[in-house]
Amino acid sequence: MNSNESLFEKVKEYIANLKSTTLEEKTEYTDREYLSILFNNLKPNSDITIQHEPKRSKKGFGSPDYVIRVNKSIVGYIEVKRIEQNLDETLKSDQIKKYKELSDNIILTNYIEFILIRSKEVIEREVLIFKSDLEKPKPTVSDTKINSVIDVFRNFFSTAPQRIKNIEELASFLSYRARMLKELIEKNLELSIFSKKTNTLVSTYNVLKENIYSNNFSINEFSDSIAQTITYGVFIARLNNKENIKISFNNIKEFIPSNFSLIRDILNLINDIGVNREYNSLKWILEEIINVVNSIDAELIFNEFSFTRTTLISKDPYLYFYEDFLAKYDANLRKAKGVYYTPSPVVNFIVSSLQKVLKKEFKLELGFATRDQVTVLDFATGTGTFLLEVIKAILDKITEKSGKRPEYIDNHILKNIYGFEYLMAPYAVAHLKLSQYLKEVCNVDFDNERTRLQVFLTNTLDITKIPDQKGLAGFFPAISEENELTNEVKHKEILVILGNPPYSTGSKNNNEYILNLMKKYKEIEGKSIKEKALISLNDDYAKFIRFAESKFEKPEEGLLGVITNNGYLDNITFRGMRYHLLKTFDEIYILNLHGNIRKKEKTDDGSIDENVFDIQTGVAIAIFIKFKEKEKKNKLASVYYKSIKGKREEKYEFLNKNNIYSITLEKLECSPPNYFFIKKDLSSEDIYSKGISLNYIFNEYSVGVKTHKDKIAIDYTEEKLLNKLNDFANLKEEDARNKYGIEKDSRDWKLAKAQEFLKSTNIDKNYVKQIQYRPFDSRFIYYSKNKGVVSIPLYKTMKHILEIENNIGIVATRFLSSNNFCHVLATSNIIEMGLISNRTSEAGYIFPLYIKEDQGVFSVIKENFKKDEKDNKDIFREFINTKYSKIFTPEEILGYIYAVLYSNIYRTRFIEFLKIDFPKIIFVDSVEIFEKLSRLGTSIINAHLLKDNLEIDRSIGEHTIKINQNKNKVIEKILYKEDTKELYYNPTCCFNNVSKEVYEYEIGSYQIIKNYLKYRKGKKLNIDEIEHLEKVIKVIHFTIKVQKEINKIISTLKEFNE
């Protein structure tokens, strides 16, 4: 830097240049040349380069205006705004927030004011000259101000390039830049497609969408995949660059091993971005990613990524890095994709168990290392964790001293060990990890084109061969080559299949091949399973197991080792799957690791049972074995079971120390009709089986209404709902999405169609109906018999509630994922599917008491009891009349049913059966007992319908505002005081005389009173809501009292206690 005197002159020269145009004539770019001269005059030495980026797209995405480098490493940004811009507003903008994530060294300026941002905070702020002074003929600027601005730049330019010293820093730096790259790719691609351009980005998208992802590949998914893959491609280049040469657009492919052919093809994009001006909006962020990997402290990072030298707790540094990267890159991505990478203790248990089976049962002394007989496929490779463990198992048997390793690597590991992966980023990581391991441990040369890992980018569940398309081999030769190799493996016999398949009920894998395979899981002994909904079987993990099983149907022997969602072990929907697995295999070993957060699973000591993954769904390990030369003769497999609950680390310790032969397992009796793969207490089956299921008591029933968009279709009051719908219907589609948080349409709900429907009805209040949304929490819905703003109206059943005055419906679940049954409620409104539980598997079904039958011009109201499908006979009514020799009213029968369902004895004793199908009602022999229970059940029904004025102490649940205190009734924090029986919803307002039993009372998955208040947090309770809650508290108190009377009767009855 020149002397201060010289710098002063340069700054004054800059001010004079600013005066050369009037304020009215200035744009953001008018004085940009003068600003660039000033920056270059203020920089301290020639090692610093100041790159001025071209004008950005009007869409508002792109790079900062100036990128500052020292010896090619980025050290800071300068962002420039119009001279009249208020920089306080700019500091709050998303643009600056993004730049803060990229750099700890930023200057923001509007030509006359300069703000230095360091570590996301403003540390210096100086005004060189006021805008009003520029309008004066001879503005004067104090030396103090000039000196202060020079100091800002002195501080700014003094920042040294940051060195990245550990995996956590690297994951953090790369993840944010990858996320920005994804956003910019998505915007660029959308613009290109809209403009009908045919460039490399568009061509890459089309090739991948059509040839790998069967057209199930959105622009968002493509952008995500490419951004991650490019980021990992740059990282791979750095790891293979041992001479510390600076990576650039021009040389990056030199550092990608030649056998990483698909990754090399994808990285052709980098060359295009570097030279093609239409990618300027992408180039700068890609330079950022390259800058990060060039800033790696090579020795420290290489040590951490070494399998032999790493100090990380994880034995797999690449998995450790990718987990950290993905968590920072997109926390929701895993959930959306059902992708959770497997903890090493789980992998160790599965691989060591399979190794033991190969040696003990298949008589293969070398286990996985048996060259001529063992082939292995990880059908959901992820980052290659399972394959790495298999490779280690092979190399443990073939020592370096033996001199045989090179042959085993060439003729076994690189020939017989396969991996299929659907997502591009983990595919890249798998190649990186496995190649680095073999390179480090066995000195394998992956620059040799013939040295190739058999890990392929493919959809395991699709065997469609990519047709020979014009230009494909030339544009993306690796895809064409991989497809040929993949199809060979998919049709090849495999001895061992293992892995952790994705769990996702929203499966997109619906091609003809896998759907045909899945038909076997929907039948038992050739007879179709009659289910209204088999959605659970659509989960990807079930499809992956079916794929693997199909590979073992013709071969004489085979092994499958997986960790999956444990729902298939006892969910009734999966009984066909269980039966088919029992037919295919000879032995099945189940280690149930539980950990279902939604079920609130507990250990024996009452503490929380933790999952081995960071997910809410319970999981289980399963080893399936098919033996050679074993005559099945329709014999089903032997199933061995063990359950493990506890803390995550305790489970990890158990898995690390054991395999299926070192633990004690219990042999299960997997008998029809459900063939459970889990230990169940079915000792009460003889009693329970005498009952009649709700779906055999009632004729018409259905699951509750599904809106897909509650925030649009439902509201607390009729007025609020209509006002909201008026607003929603008249917004532009994009504005409606933004305002109401609607990211995507679904199969059953389209935003444009919802708006069209609303306009066609003129948003008529006659469409507004009351809906039972949650227990004792009714709201208003815009409802019609056809799809409108409600995706699945289920009018065929709901019309009976709407059209029959004072009709009653009993609501219950078919399946129970909880360990407690309290999933019953009476209502006189139509219901929302989640009425009694927020768990999809516990959807609420409504059984109306009466139905309306159209008979020509007339309609007749009839009781909704079961009829014989063949001759239309009233089979349930005849049963009741015959059993009791008395005609009971439908209400009396319903009262009895409700009493049984509200018996805690019934709920506890028959819990295992209540989990797997609609409740069965046991009917007592005594007319007197029937009538007594009916009266008690009816009293609860009336209370739940809020009909009766209950004869209960008025002080129970009475609302109180503390004297001389603020009378604000806004719900702030819910606090229950057990000692005083007070329930506060803010510091001054409470409900009195609320027992703990009442406060904690649950229907389904909802704690009634707490949930009612939580839904309205931040809202002021009105008089109707206060009085409603007072009544609900009394109703719950009454319900508990009557339940005790019911239990007292049922405890003495032989029909329930034989």
N, C-alpha and C positions, 0 to 999 in steps of 0.2 A: 504494500500500500504506500502511496505517496505521503508526503508530509501533510500534517493537518492543514497547513495553509493552502496547499494545493487542493486538498479535498474540499475545503470551504469554497474555493473558487468553482469547483465542479458542481457542487450542490447549488450554488447561486446561479450557475449557468443553466442548470436543470429548471430552476424556478422561472428564469427568464424565458425558457422554451415553453413552459406551461402557459405563459401569458401571450404566446404567439397566436392563439385562437381564443375566441370568446367562450364563455361557459355554455352558451346556447349551441355553439357549433360542435362541442366536444361529444364524442361517443366513448365507449369503453376502450376503443383502440386508437383514438386520435393521437394520444401522446405516448403510445407504447414504445416507439423508437427512442424517445428521450429517456424513458424509464429504463430501457435496456442499457443505454449508454451509462446511466447513473449506476446501475448495478455492477457493470463491468469496471467502472472507475473505483467503486468502493471495495471490490474483492481484493484480498490481501496478496494473492500471488497467482501465477499462471497455471498452477496445478488445478485450480478451480475452474470448471467450465459451467457456463450458465446457458442452458438450452431453453429457448422460447418455443413453446408448443404452438401449433397452428390453431386457428379459430375452431372452436368446438361446435358440435351439432346443436341446433336450436332445441333439440330434445333435452338438452341439459345434462348429458353424460359425457365424460371424457376426463382428460388429465388436468392437473393444475397448470396454470399459465407458464410457470418457469420451473424447471427441474435443475437442481444444483448438484454437481458431481465433483468429487475429489478423486483423481486417478480412476475414473470410470465408475466409482461407487457413489450411489445416490446418498446425499447427506441432508437434503432439505427441499422444501417447496416454497414458491412465492405465488400467491393467488391475488389477482388484480380485479378490482371492481370499478364501476363508473365513479366519476369524481363526486357525484351527488349522493352516492350510496351510503346509507347509514350502516356502519360496520358493526354496530351492536346487534342489529338484526342478522347480519351475515354470520356472526359468530355462533348464532343459535341454529343455523341452517344445517340440513342433512349433509350438504356438500362438505362443509368444514368438519362436521362430525366424522365423515368418512376419511378425510385427509388426516385427521388426528390419529386415526387407527393405523394409518400407513407410516406416519412420520412423527418424530418427537421434535421436529425443528421446522417451523412454518412461519412465514411472514405473510400477513394479510394487509393489503393496502388499497386505498382509493386514490392514489397519486399524491395526496397531501397528508395523509395520516398513515402511520406504520405501526403494526401490532406484531410483536414477536410471541409466538406460542411455543412453549417448551413443555414436554411431558403432559400435553393436553390442557395446560393452564396458560393464561395470559401472564407473561412475566415482565414485559415492557410494552409501553404504549406511548408514542410521541406524535404530536401534530407538528408538521414542518411549517405549514402556512395555512391560514384559514381561507376558506373559499371566498369570503367577502374581500380579503386582502388582494386576491388575484384580479379583482375588478378595479383596483386603484391604479393610477398611472405609474406610480413608483412605490411598489410595496416594499416594506422593510421587514427583514427577518432577523431576529436576534441570533447572535453567535451561540447562545446557550441552546436554542432550539436546533440549530444545525449540528452542533456537537452531539446533542442527545440522539439525533437520527443516525449520525455516524456510529455512535456507540451501539445502537440497535443492530446495525449491520456487522459491526465488529464482532459482537456476540454471536450473531447468526452464522457468520462465515467461520467462526472458530470451532464449530462442531466437527468432530472427527468421525469417520465412518464407523458404524457400530459393528462390533464382532459378535457373532452368535456362538455361545459357548456350551449350550446343552440342548438336549432333545426338546425340552419343554418350550424354550425360547423359539426354536426352529418351527415347532408345530404352531405356535401362536402367530409368528410372523407370516408363515406361509398360508395359514388358514384364512386370515382376513383378506389377503391379496387374492387367494383363489376364489373367495366368495364374491369379491368385486369383479374378478374376471368372468365369473359365471353371469353376473348381472349384465355386464357389457356385451358378452357373447349373445345372450338372450335378446337384448335390445337390437344389436346389429343384425342378428338373423331374422328377427321379426320384420325389421325395416327392409331387409333384402328380399324377403319373400313377398312382402306387400308391394315392393317396387318391381317384382318379377325379375330380379337379377339372378343370374346363374354364376355364382362364384365358388371358390373352394369351400367356404363355410356351408353354403347351401348344398353343394354336392355331397359333402361329407355327411351332413344331416340326412339327406335322402338315402344314401347308401346304407348307413347304419340302421335307419328306420325300416327300410324295406328288407334288408338281408339278415340282420341280427335280431331285431326286436319286433318282427312281424307287424309292423305299423303301429304297435303299442308304444310309441316313443314320442312324447310331447316335446315341444321346443324347450320347455323348462328342464325336462329330464336330460335332453341332449346337452344343453348348456352346462348343467351340473356335471355330467359325465366327462365332457371335454375339458372343462376347467380343472377338475381334479386330475384327469389323466395328463394334461399338459404340465400341471404343477409337479406331479410325480415324475414325468419324463425329464423335466429340468433337474429334479433332485437326483434321478438315476444318473444323469450326465455328470453331475458333481461328484457322486460317489465313485464313478469310474475315471475321474480326472485326478489322478494321483500326483500330477506334476504342477498342480495349482495354476493352470492356465485359466485366464479369465474366460468364462463362458459368454457367448454372444449369440445373436440370431444366426450368424453365419457358420459357427463351428459346432453347434450343439449336437448335431447328429453324429459327429465324429466320436462322441463319448457314449453313445448308445450301442450296446453290444449288437452285433449283426443278427443274432438269433432272436432279438426282441423285435421281430419284423412288424407286427401289428402296431406296436408303440412307435416304431420308426415311421410307419405310414401316417399315423395320426399327427406326429410331430412335423410332418410336412407343412402343417398349418403355420407353424412358427416361421418358416421361411417366407410364406406368403404374407404374414402379418408384418414382417420386417421390411418388405419391399413394396407392398401394395398400399397406396394412399387411402383406399377406402377402409382400411383397418386402423387408421390413426387413433380411433377411439379405443382400440384394444392394445395398441402397441405400447403405450406408456405403462399400463399395469403389468404387461408381460415383462417389460424392462424391470419393473419393481420385483417381480418374482425372481428373475435372473440375478438382480442385485442382491437379494436375500441369500441365495445359495452361494454367490461369490463372496458373501460376508461371513461365511462359516469359518470358525476357527478349526481348521482341518484336523489337526492332531486330536483335539478333544472330542470333536464330533465323530471322527472315524473310530475312536476308542469306544464311544458309547454305542455305535452301530456295529461293533464287533461282537460276534457270538462267543468269543473266547475271552475278550478283555473287558466287556461291559461291566459297569458297576451297578447297573439297574437291578432292581428286585426281579423284574421280569426276565426270563431266559430268552425272550423273543423281543428284541429291541424294536423291530419293525412293527410288530403288532402294538407295542406300547406307544410308539410314535403315531401310528395311524388312529388308534383310539383317541389319543389326545387331539390330534388334528381334526378328526371328525366331530368331536364334541364342541370344538371352537368354530368349526366351519359351518355346521348346521345341526343344532341339537335335535331338530325334528326329523332329520333325514332318516335316521335309523327306524323311527317309529313308522314313517310312511312306507319304507321299503321292507320293514320286518327284518332288518339286518342287525344282528348282534354278534360280535366276534367272541369266539369261545375262550373262556378262561383256561389257562394251561392245565390246572388240575383235572378239569373235565376231559380235556384231550388226552392227558396221561392215562386216566382210568380207562377210557374207551380203547385207546391203542394198545395198552398193556393187556387188557382183557382179550382183545382180538389176537394178540400175539400168543397168549396162553392157549386159546382155543386152537389155533393153527398147530401148535406144538403138541398139545395133549390129545385133542380129539381128531385132528386131521393127520396126525403123525408126521408133521413136517418139522424136523428138528431145528432148522434154521428160521422157522417162522416166516416173517416178511421177507427174509433174505433168500428164500428158496426161489432161485432164478427161473426155472422151467415151469413151475406150477402156480406161482402166486402172481396175480394181477390185482392192482388196487385202484379204485376210483373214489375220489372225494367229489361227490355230486353237487356240492355247494361250497366251492373251495374258499371263497372269501379271500383272506390274505395268506392262505396256504399253511395255516397253523397245524392242521391235521397231517398234511403231507410232509411237513418238516419233521414231525414226530415219527412218522413212518420211516423217513429217510434216516433219522438218527437210530431207529431200531435196527435198520439194515446194517448201518455202519458199525453199530455195537457188536454185531456178529462177525463182521469182516474187518479185522483190525488192519491198521496201516502196515504193521510188521509182516503180515501175510503176503503182501505184494499183490493181492488180488483185487484191491479196491478199484483200480482203473477199469478192469473188465466188468466188475459189478455195476459201476456207474454207467458205463456205455451200454451194457447189454441187459441191465435190469432197471436201475433207477431212471434212466433216460428213455427206457423202452416200455416198461410195464407199470409205471406209476403215473396215473392220469388225474387230471383235475378239470372240472367244468365250472366256469364262473360267468355270471350274467352281467355283472356290473363292471364297468371299465376300470374304475379306480382301484378296487381291491384286486382285480386281475393284474394290473400293473404292479401292485405291491407284492402279490404272490410271486411273480416272476423275479422281481428285485430281491425279495427275501431268500427264496430258494437258491437262486443263482449265487448270491453273496455268500450263503452258507457253504455251498459246495466249492466255491472259489476259495474261501478262507480255510476250510477244513481239509479239502482234498485237492486244492490247486487246479480246479477244473477250468479250462479255457473256454469261456463263452463267446469269445470273438470268432471262434471257429463256427462257420455257418451250420455244420452238421451236428454241433452240440446244442441240442434243443430240449427244453423241458416240455413235457406233454401236458401242459396246462393251456386250456382253450377258452376263448371268449365265445360262449354259446349259451343258449337256453336249454338246460337239461331236459325240460319237459316238452321239447319240440323236436321231432326227428325230420322235419321238412328239410330237404336238401335245397340249397340255394341254386336256382337255375343259372345256366351260363348266360350272363347278361352282357350285352355289348358294352365294352369299356370298363367293366368291373375289375377284371384282372389287371388292366393297365392302371386304373386309378387307385385301386385298393387291393393290390395283389395278395396281401397277407390274409384278408378276409376270405378270398377265394381258396387259398391254400389251407387255412384253418378249417374251413367248412368241410373240405374233403377229408382231412384227418379226423375231425370230430365225428363225422358220420361213420367212419370205420370203427371208432371206439364205441359209439352208441349201438352198433350191431354186433359187437364182439362180446364173447363170454367173459365175465369178470368174476373173480373168486371172492374179493372183499370190496364192499362198498361201505363208506363211512362219511360222517360229516354232521353239520349243523344246518339243516335247511331253513329257509326263511319262514316266519309265521305271519301269515297275512290272509284274513278272510276275504279281503277285497282283491282276490287273485285275478290277474289278467291272463293267466294261463288257461285259456279255454279253447285250445285247438282240438281238432278231431281226434288226434292220437291220444292225448291224455284223458279227454272226456270219455273215450271208449274204454280205456283202462279203468277209469273210476266207476264204471257201471258195476263192476264186480263188488265194490264196496257198498252198493245200494241193494244188495240181495243176500239172502241166506238160503243155501241149498236150492238155488235156482229160483226162489220166490222173491219178488220185489218187496222191499220194505216200504210200507205205506206211511209216508211222512208228508205233512203239509209243507214242511221247510227242512231242507237238508243243507242249509247254508254253511254249517260248520264243516261239512265234508269238502267245501270249496276252498278250505284253507290250503295254502301252498305246501305246508309241511306234510299233510295227508297225501297230496299228489306226489311229492318227492318219495315218500315211503312206498307208494304204489308203483312208481317208476322202478325203484330199486327191487321191489318184490318181483316185478315182471321179469327182471334179469335173471332171477333164480328159478323160474317156473319150469324151464326146460333142462337146464344143467342139473347134474346129480347132486351137487353140493354148492354151498355158498354161505357167506357171512355178511351180516349187516349190523353196523354199530352206529347209533345216532343219539343225539340229544335233541329233544323237541318239546313243544307245548305238551303238557301232560293231559290235556283234555280228552284225548282218544282213549285213555285208560278206563274211563267209566261213563263218559257222555253217551246217552242212549242212542244218539244219532250215529255214533261210530260202531254200533254193534255188528254191522255188516263187515266193516273193516277188520274188526277183531276176529270175526269168524274166518275171514279169508286168510288172515295172517296165521291163524291156528292151523288151517288146512295146508298152507304152503311150507311152513317150517316145522322142525322137530322139537326144538327147544327155544324158549324165549325167556330172557332174563331182564327183569325190570327193576331199576333202582329209581324210586320216586323221590326226587329232590324237593318237591313241593315249592314253597315260596310264593304262593298266590296272594298278592297284596289285596286284591279285590275281595277274596274270601276271608280276609283277616285271619289267616291261618296262624295258629299258636303252637308253641312247643308244649311238652307235658307240664313244664313248670309255669305256663301261662305267659311266657315272654314271646315276642314277635318272631315268627319264623321267617328267616331272610332268604332271599333268592340268590342264586349263584350268578345271575345276570342283573343288570340294572333295568329290569322290566317288572311289570305287575303280574304277568302270567306265570303260573306254576310250570315247572319243567320236569322231565324225567329222562334218564338214560335207558336205552333199550339195546340189547344184543340179541339178534335173531340168528339162529343156526339151522342150516339144512345139511343133514349128514348124507354121505354117500352110501348107497346100497342098504338103505333102511326101508323096509316095507311099511308103507303107511296104512294101507287097507282102511281108508276113511278115518283113521285115528287122528285126533287133534293133538297139537303140540303140547308138551309139558311146559307150564309157565311157573317161573320162580320169581318171588317178589320180596323186595325190601324197601322200607320207608325210612327216609332220613330227614329229620327236622332239626333246626338250630340256627346258630349264627353262621354267616357266610364263611368266615375263616375256619370254623369247625368243620364245615362241609368240605372245604378245600383240603384241609389236613387229612380228612378221611379218604378223599378221592386220591390224593397223592400217595397214600400208603397201601391202597388196596386195588384188587381187580375182582372179577365175578367169582373167582375160585377161593378168594381169601376171606369172603364174608359169609355170614349165615343168612340164607334166604329161606322163605317159606313157600312151599308148593301150593299153588292156588287151584281150586276146582272151577274151571271156566265153563260153566254150564249154560244151556239155553234158558231163556231166550236172549239174554244180554251179553253173555260171555265176558264178564268184567275182567280187566287186567289189574285189579286192585283188590285189596282185602276189604271186605264189607261184612258188617254184622247183619246177616239176613235171618237171624233166629226168629224174628217175628213175622216171617213171610207167610206162614200158614194163616195167621190171624188177618194180616193186612189183605191178602189175596181174596178174602171173602167180601171185601168192600166193593163198591161200584164207583168207577172213575167218573169225574165230573163230565167228561166228554161222552159218557154213556148214560148220564142222567139228563143232560140238556141236549137238545137237537141242534139249535143254532148257537154258534159262538165264533169269536174271532179275536185275533190280537188287536191291540188298540191302534188308534189313528197314528200314522207317522207323517210328520210334516216335512222332515229333512231340513226345515228352516224355521224353528220355533220363534226365532227373533223377528221373523216377518209375520207369521201366521197367527201368533198368540200374543195376548197382552193382558194386563191386570183389569182394565175396564174397557167397556164397549167404546167409549169416546176415544181413549188413547189408541185403540186398535184401528178404528176408522181413520183417525188423523194420520197415523203412521202409514196406512195403506194408500191413502190419497197422495201422500208425499212420495212413497216408493213407486207407485204406478206412473207418476208423471216425471220422474227423473230419467235422464239418459242412462242407458244400460251401464256404461262405465262408472258414472257418478253413483248409481244405485249400488254397485258392487263396493265401491270405496266407502260410501256412507254407512252401509249396513254390514260391512265385513264379509261379503260373499266372494270368496276367491274362485271357486269352481262350481260349475253345474254338476249334477249327478245324473245317473240314468233316469231317475224318476222325477227330477225337479230341474226345470230350466228357467232361468231368470226371465228371459224374454217372453216365454209362454205365461209365466205367472203375471207379468205386467199386462199382457194381452188379455188374459182372463179377467183381471180386475177392471180393466177399462170396459170390457164387454158387459159386465154386471153393474157398471156405474157405482161400484162400491156401495152396494145396497145393504142397509143395516139388517135386512131380513135374512142375510147370509150369516149373521153373527149368532153364534150359539155358545152356550156355556159348556165348558169341557172340564172334566176332573183331571187336572194336570198333575197334582201330587196329592198325597193323603191330606184331606181336609183343606185343600188349597185349590179351589176352582178358579178358572180364568175364562177368557173369551177367545174364540177362534173364528176365523172366517172360513166357513165350511160349506162345501157343496158335494153332491153325490159323485161328481166327476172331478178329476184332477184340476186343481186351480192353483192356489198357494199351498195347498196340502197335497203331498205327493202320493200318499196311499190313504184315501178316505175311508175305505171299508164300509161303504154305505149299506151294503146288503145286511149287515148285522146292526150297524149303528142306527138305522132308520127305526128299529123297534124301540129304541130308547127315546128317540126324538119324537116319534109320532104317537106313542102310547102314554097318556098322561099318568104320572105317578108310577111308571114302570120302574122296576128295580133290576140292577145287574149285580151279579157277584163277580168280583175280579180275583183271579188267581194266576199263578205261574205254572208253566208246564215243567220247566227245568229249574233246578236250584243250584247255583254255584256257591252259595253261602253254606255255612255249617249250622245255621239256625233257620227254622221255618217260621216266618211271621208274615207271609206274603198273601194276605187275603183282605179284601175290603169290599163293602157294599157301597153302591152309588146309584144315583138317579140321573146321572149325566153320561154323555158319551165320554170315552176315556182316551188319554194319550198313552202311547205304548209304554212309556217309562213311568207310568203312574205309581207302581209299587216298587220299582227298582231302576236304578240308572245303569244296571248291567244288561247288556244286550241279550245275554243268555237267559235272563230272568224277565223277559218281556211279559207285560200283563195281558191276560185274555179276559174278555168279558162274556159272561153267560147271562143273557136276559131272562127274566122270569116269564115274561109274556112276549109273544110275537104277533105280528099283524099279517094275516094271509089275505091276499086279494082273490076274490071269487066273483069274477065278472065285474059288474058295476058296483058291487058291494065289497067291503073288507070286513074280516072277522078277526077279533082278538082271541087268541088261544094261549093256553099254557105251553111253555117251551120245553116240554119233556120229550125224551127220546122216543123215536118211532122206529119201527122195523122198516128197513129200506125196501124190502120186497113187497110186503102187503100193507105198509103204512099203519100197522097196529101200534097202539100206545103202550109199548112194552114196559117202560118205567112206571107209568101210572098203574098198569095192571099189577106190577110187582108190589107197589105200595098198598094198593087196595086189597090184594090177596094176603099180604103179610100181616096187615093190621086189622083186616075185616072192618075197615072204617074209611070213610072218604075224608081225607085231609085236604085243606085248601093249599094251593101252591105256596102261599105265604107261610103256612105252618111247616110245610116240607122244607122250604128254604131256611126257616128258623132253626130246624133241627140240623141241617147241613152246616149252618154258620156256627152253631154251638160246638159241633165236632171239630171244625177247623180252628176254633178259638180255644180248644183244650190244649193246655201245655203238655199234658200227659201224651195225648195223641201226637203232638208236634215233636216231642223228644223221642218217643218210642219208635216211631216210623220214619225217622229222619232220612235214613238211607233210601227209602222208597220214594219219599217226597222229592228227592234230588233228581229223580230220573223220569218222572212222568207226572201228569195231572194227579192231584190228590184223589185217593179212593175213600169213599165214605162208608164206614161200617154202620149198619143199621141194627139197632138192638131189637130183641124179640118182644120186649114188654111195651104195650101201648102206653101205659102210664109213664114209663121212663121216657119214651119218645116225646110225649106231650110236655113233660117237665123240661126236657132239654130244648124242645122247640120254643117254649115260652122264653127261656133264658137267651137263646140265640136271637129270637125276634127282638128282645129288649136291646141287645147290642146293635142289631141292624138299625133299629129306630134311632138309637143314640148316634150311630155313625152317619145316618142321613140327617142328623141335627134336627130331628122332628120333635122329640119330646122335651118338655121342660123337666129336666132331671131333678128328682128330689134329693139334692145334695147340698151340703153346707155352702151357703153363698160365699163364704170367705175363701173357698178354694179357688185359686186362680184370679182373685180380685186384683184389678189394676190399681196401682198407687203411684202418686207423684209425691216425693218427699216435701214436707212443709217448708216454706220460705226458700225453696230451691228453684232453679231454672226449670220451667215447665216445657221445655223442648222435648218432643216425642220422637226425635230422629233416632233410628237404630244405628248405634255406633259399635259397641263391643258387647257381646253376649257373655254374661257372667252369672253362673249359678252358685249360690251360697247354700251349701247343704245344711249348715248348722241353723240358719234362720229360715230355710225353705223359701228363699227369695230368688227370683229370676230377673236379673237386671238386663236391659238392652241398651242403657246408657247410664251414666252415674246417678241420675235422679229419678229414673222411671223403672218400675219393676212390677212383676206379678207376684202376689203373695201366696203363701200356703201351698207351694208346689213341691210335692214330695220328690225325692230323687228318682223313685220308680216311675213317676209320671213324666218327669223331665227327660229321662233316658228311654222312654217307651218308643219302640220302633214298629213301624209297619214296612215290611220289605227292607230295602236298604236305607230308609230314611228315619232319622231321629226326628219325630214329628214337629215338636215345638221349635227345636233349634233350627231345623231346616226352613221352617216358615219364616223365621226372623232373618236367617242368613240370606234368603232370596231377596229380601227387602232391605238389605244393609244400605245405609245412606239415605233411606227414604223415611219420611215422617209418617207414622202410623195415624190413620184417621179413626174416627169413632167406631165405624163399622168393623174395621180390622181389630181394634182393641176388644170389642165385645165378642167378635168371632173367636179370638184367641182365648178369652175368658171361658167361653163355652167349650172349646176344644179341650182345654185343661180339665174341665169337669167331666167331659165325655171319656177321656182317657182314664181318669180316676174311677169312673163308673165301670168301664170295660174291665179294668184289673179286678175290681170287686166281683163282677159277674163271672169272670174267668175262674176265680177261685171256687165259686159255687159249682161251676161246670166240672172242674177237676175233682171236686169232692164226690160228685155222682159217678163220673167215669172211672174213678179209682176202684169202685166196688163192682164194676160190670165185667162179667165173664167174657163178653164179646170183645172187649179190649185187652183182656189180661190173661187169657188162657195160656 
